[in-house]
């Protein structure tokens, strides 16, 4: 697995890391992550189509409810649903609770499409997991763009339904 801190440093991407207790849900994050860590809270959905041929990572604000049927229609994907733990490990190199856009560093085949919610993209700083759920990294919009370029992934900013 990639050392995400070193990858960010090697690509001149500024970040700040904060350790905290392990969190597995957005609700736990709100309770257990100390106040004062800057950045917009994020929620990440790793999805696959019905046949498991299309994989999608969607990042939204932590409090947004996503309509998977409407998202499937919008992305012209057949019945998007949550990917299994095995797929999380295979494509993003993470376990449940540690999913974030930084997992794309492990998608060396560029098999995963990345979508960022338009409402979230309006923020200047984001809080994401660094491939583990016991820490959070703050990364700027410019940092996200540099990261995606370094991993060969396209930034798709959409209004997530």
BELGI-V942913 format. One record per residue. N is the residue number from 1. RES is the residue in three letters. SS is DSSP state (2 for helix, 1 for strand, 0 for the rest). OMEGA is omega as a letter, one per 20 degrees, with the letter a starting at -180 (NA if undefined). Layout:
BEGIN
n: (N:N)
res: (RES:RES)
ss: (SS:SS)
omega: (OMEGA:OMEGA)
END
This chain:
BEGIN
n: (1:2:3:4:5:6:7:8:9:10:11:12:13:14:15:16:17:18:19:20:21:22:23:24:25:26:27:28:29:30:31:32:33:34:35:36:37:38:39:40:41:42:43:44:45:46:47:48:49:50:51:52:53:54:55:56:57:58:59:60:61:62:63:64:65:66:67:68:69:70:71:72:73:74:75:76:77:78:79:80:81:82:83:84:85:86:87:88:89:90:91:92:93:94:95:96:97:98:99:100:101:102:103:104:105:106:107:108:109:110:111:112:113:114:115:116:117:118:119:120:121:122:123:124:125:126:127:128:129:130:131:132:133:134:135:136:137:138:139:140:141:142:143:144:145:146:147:148:149:150:151:152:153:154:155:156:157:158:159:160:161)
res: (UNK:UNK:UNK:UNK:UNK:UNK:UNK:UNK:UNK:UNK:UNK:UNK:UNK:UNK:UNK:UNK:UNK:UNK:UNK:UNK:UNK:UNK:UNK:UNK:UNK:UNK:UNK:UNK:UNK:UNK:UNK:UNK:UNK:UNK:UNK:UNK:UNK:UNK:UNK:UNK:UNK:UNK:UNK:UNK:UNK:UNK:UNK:UNK:UNK:UNK:UNK:UNK:UNK:UNK:UNK:UNK:UNK:UNK:UNK:UNK:UNK:UNK:UNK:UNK:UNK:UNK:UNK:UNK:UNK:UNK:UNK:UNK:UNK:UNK:UNK:UNK:UNK:UNK:UNK:UNK:UNK:UNK:UNK:UNK:UNK:UNK:UNK:UNK:UNK:UNK:UNK:UNK:UNK:UNK:UNK:UNK:UNK:UNK:UNK:UNK:UNK:UNK:UNK:UNK:UNK:UNK:UNK:UNK:UNK:UNK:UNK:UNK:UNK:UNK:UNK:UNK:UNK:UNK:UNK:UNK:UNK:UNK:UNK:UNK:UNK:UNK:UNK:UNK:UNK:UNK:UNK:UNK:UNK:UNK:UNK:UNK:UNK:UNK:UNK:UNK:UNK:UNK:UNK:UNK:UNK:UNK:UNK:UNK:UNK:UNK:UNK:UNK:UNK:UNK:UNK:UNK:UNK:UNK:UNK:UNK:UNK)
ss: (0:0:0:2:2:2:2:2:2:2:0:0:0:0:1:1:1:1:1:0:0:0:0:0:0:2:2:2:2:2:2:2:0:0:0:0:0:0:0:1:1:1:1:1:1:1:1:1:0:0:0:0:0:0:1:1:1:1:1:1:1:0:0:0:0:0:0:2:2:2:2:2:2:2:0:0:0:0:0:0:1:1:0:0:2:2:2:2:2:2:2:2:0:0:0:0:0:0:0:0:2:2:2:2:2:2:0:0:0:0:0:1:1:1:1:1:1:2:2:2:2:0:0:0:1:1:1:1:0:0:0:0:0:0:1:1:1:1:1:1:2:2:2:2:2:2:2:2:2:2:2:0:0:0:0:1:1:1:0:0:0)
omega: (a:r:a:r:r:r:a:r:a:a:r:r:a:r:r:a:r:r:r:r:r:r:a:a:r:r:r:r:r:a:a:a:a:r:r:r:a:r:r:r:a:r:a:r:r:a:r:r:a:a:r:a:a:r:a:r:a:r:a:r:a:a:a:r:a:r:a:r:r:r:r:r:a:a:a:r:a:r:r:r:a:r:a:r:r:r:r:a:a:a:a:r:a:r:r:a:a:a:r:r:r:r:r:r:a:r:a:r:a:r:a:r:a:r:r:r:a:r:r:a:r:r:a:a:a:r:a:r:r:r:r:a:r:r:r:r:r:a:a:r:r:r:r:a:r:a:a:r:a:r:r:r:r:r:r:r:a:r:a:a:NA)
END
